[in-house]
Amino acid sequence: MNSKQVKKFSLRHRHVFVIMFFFMLALTLLVRVVDIQIKDRDFLINKGKQQYNKVESIPSVRGKILDRDGGLLAISVESESIYVRPQAFLSEKKRWAELEEVIGQEEGYLNRRMASREKANFVYLQPRLISPEIANQVRELKFSGVGFKKQLSRFYPHKQETSHLLGFTGDDHNGLEGMELLYNDYLAGLPGKQRIFQDAKKNIIREATIINYPQPGKDLVLTVDQRLQYIAFKYLSEAVEKHNAEAGSLIILEANSGEVLAITNQPSFNPNRRSTMEPYRVRNRAVTDTFEPGSTIKPFTAAAVISNGLYNAESEIDTSPGRFQLGNYWVGDVKNYGILTVRQILAKSSNVGAIKISQDLDAELLWGMLNTVGFGNPTGLMFPGESFGRLKDFAFWHPTERATLSYGYGMAVTACQLAKAYNVIANDGLSIPLTLVKQGHSNVSRERVLKSSVAAEMRNMLVTAVDTGTGKLAKIPGYSVAGKTGTVRKSTRGGYLENQHTAIFAGIFPATRPKLVGVVVIDNPSEGGGGSVSAPVFASVMKEAARVLSIIPDLDVEMVRDASLVAESGGLLNQGDGLGR
């Protein structure tokens, strides 16, 4: 081949090579496209959805909690949380002091908060929610890397007053304690769902699509009267502080229905501030804590012997010499009272008298009385953490236990159980489950556990215990009061302590026409017992309750008979027969 032919051949082959190269390149691209479309299709689709589509929960509005008259006790309000993206936020470090001041944190807080979090993608600025006002102030600072998220938070307008009753919710808006926990499903409602569309930097790129709308929770109406709740909280707090006591509980019942009108404890906490929620402050002691009831049990010992025809109120018992031997130890009275009637045994709170009348009573009958009025059993409240107390079956009693139980040792009760038992006496011998939820009287079950005549006699005897006995400081001018004091040494595994005790008063108000039942428990006051520490609290609370609820004085019941006297009484008779509800 000559040079011309060689050149022509070389050019032709070059063209073929170029064509083949591009052909192979096109073929390779085609194979890759097919591979992507077929083999990686599912992976890429899912990856795209993860990057751009996200299903989020839409919180439901939690139902309100209301008192018996519709007063607000708990409500969900819109708040905001602040979060930061550390990489951008760290560039603003020189201005952090401004932000700390706005959010109410001390200098250096943000340094501690961001320590070891520099590489995180997302950090909440502070664990608690903030108000919309503070959130707007933060927005005005225009910090890099700062974002906001709207959330619902729970607000309790009465703070410490209702804390043990209501409990509180967690960060997820679900109940953790109290009525918030017990009725969580009822209050919570159902959350909704929405699909949001984001770019790779999680910026919203178009409007969210609602999948399911949230269903709001239902409102819960309690039996509690916030006015009485405040009164109970006030006087209990003052008493615990005055007597330098460790703790205290107070409960008020409406006698006819078993509805709880007030329940409070000390020490308390503010459910709007998590920093106050130490374990010893949070528990509802009136429901969870037990104590030996002491002399407040003596009316039921008396009721047992009277019910079985062994004694009546005026039967005489010789309590000389003022002490009684039980095994290896002696039980004594304050002094040798000599001959006492059953009525006087209660009034003077004679341990010896209680023991002696119980000796004529079969163990089963004493146990039956204590059991049927509610000791050792649930109260009906179903409150989280409720204790059922302790009342050992009579078949397992030690030879001395019938005697010790007669004056309230060797058993354990809660304040709520003690109130329920005294409500039997107030309610003509009917036992009624306690309730915290407003449901109407027609739904209340009533069981007769005591003859009405015996209940009336017990009320009369308990009036004597207040008028002339250990409960004198529970008296209220213009009203009859029935009640019993109790002062009980606290026990340990090593025995009973000489210098620690519980002061108790359980009472019925007014005694002639019972409207309210109340129990006051003061744990380990510095000095004084049930008569000097707890009885005055009962008197103060019931006196205020009479004013708030327009409970007619006993004198009016006996003397007011015509319109002129009604007018002189301030029209109280026109305001209902007590609670007005």
WODASUL-V729475 format. One line per field, one symbol per residue. ss: DSSP state (a for helix, b for strand, c for the rest). phi: phi as a letter, one per 40 degrees, with the letter a starting at -180 (. if undefined). burial: + if it has 9 or more other C-alpha atoms within 8 Angstrom, else -. A space follows every 10 residues. Layout:
ss: ???
phi: ???
burial: ???
//
This chain:
ss: ccaaaaaaaa aaaaaaaaaa aaaaaaaaaa aaaaaaaacc aaaaaaaaaa aabbbbbbcc ccccbbcccc cbbbbbbbbb bbbbcaaaaa aaaaaaaaaa aaccccccaa aaaacccccc ccbbcccccb caaaaaaaaa accccbbbbb bbbbbcccaa aaaaaaccbc ccccbccaaa aacaaaaacb cbbbbbbbcc cccbbbbbbb bbccbccccb bbcccaaaaa aaaaaaaaaa aaccccbbbb bbbbccccbb bbbbbbcccc cccaaaccaa aaccaaaacc bccaaaaaaa aaaaaaaccc cccccbbbcc ccbbbbccbb bbccccccbb baaaaaaacc aaaaaaaacc ccaaaaaaaa aacccccccc cccccccccb cccaaacccc aaaaaacccc cbbcaaaaaa aaaaaacccb bbccbcbccc aaaccbbbcc caaaaaaaaa aaaaaaaccc caaacbccbc bbbbbbbbbb bbccbbbbbb bbbbbbbbbc cccccbbbbb bbbcccccca aaaaaaaaaa aaaaaaaaac cccaaaaaac ccaaaaaacc caaaaccccc c
phi: .ccccccccc cccccccccc cccccccccc cccccccccc dccccccccc cbbacbcbcc ccccbbccbg ccbaacbcbb bbbbbddccc cbdcbddccd cccgbcdgcc ccccdgbccc caaccacccb cdccdcccdc cfccgbbbbc acbcbbccfc cbccccgabc ccgccbagcc cdbdccccgb ccbabbbbcc cgccbaccbc cbccbccccb bcccbccccc ccccccdccc cccfccaaaa bbbcdcbgcc caaaabcbac ccbcccccdc ccccdcbccb accfcccddc ccccccdcgc abdbcbbccc cgaacbgcbb bbcdaccgcb cddcdcccfc cccccccccc bddcccdccc ccchcgbcch cfcdgcccga bcddcbccdc ccccccbgbg abbbdccccc ccccccbfgc cbdcabbcbg cccccbbcba dcccdccccc cccccccbbc cdcccbdgbc bbaacabbcc bbcchcccbb abbbababac ccbdbbbbbb bbcfccagbd ccbcdccdcc cccccccccf ccddccccbc bbcccccccg gcccbgbicg b
burial: -----+---- ---------- ---------- ---+++---+ +------++- ++++---+++ ++++++++-- -+++++-+++ +++++++++- -+---++-++ +++-----++ --++--++-- --++++--++ ++-++-++-- ----++-+-- -+++++--++ +++++++++- --++++++++ ++++-+++++ +++++++++- ---+------ --++++++++ ++++++-+++ +++-+++-++ --+-++++++ +++++-++++ ++++++-+++ +----++--- ++-+++++++ ++++++++++ +++++++--- +++---+-++ -++--+---+ +++--+++++ ++++++++++ +++++++++- +---+++-++ +-++++-++- +-+--+++++ +-----+--+ +++++++++- ++++++++++ ++++++++++ ++++++++-- ---+----++ +--+++++++ ++++++++++ ++++++--++ ++++++++++ ------+--+ ++++++++++ +--+++++++ +++++--+++ ++++++++++ ++++++--++ ++-+++---+ ----++--+- +++-+++++- -
//
